[in-house]
């Protein structure tokens, strides 16, 4: 099963097909309390789809499905910060745009 997928990937690489905008279908490989959605190509045969889904389910614990699954990852890598100046004057109770102060 996995060898067949490896062979197909190798064949596609050798043919050097350009990337395409294929239609995909979402499949839930998780369970009821923990859904885990993946997108797979609609162009796969039913056997290829089933083999791929089975392979992913077999190795489901290897994939990181959320930030919490990525042990050892520095939070500075996963967090986004906006480097902006405050727009509202915090000493005022009036939070309208007219009371903005640029610092």
Residue pairs with C-beta under 8 A, 6 or more apart in sequence:
1 51
1 54
1 55
2 55
4 51
5 48
5 51
5 52
5 55
8 48
22 41
22 42
22 43
23 41
23 42
23 43
24 39
24 40
24 41
24 42
25 39
25 40
25 41
25 42
26 37
26 38
26 39
27 37
27 38
27 39
27 40
27 49
27 53
28 35
28 36
28 37
29 36
29 37
29 38
29 53
29 56
29 57
29 60
30 36
30 37
30 60
30 65
36 60
36 63
36 65
38 56
40 49
40 52
40 53
44 52
56 63
63 69
64 70
67 73
67 78
70 78
85 102
85 103
86 103
87 100
87 102
88 95
88 99
88 100
88 101
89 99
89 100
89 101
92 99
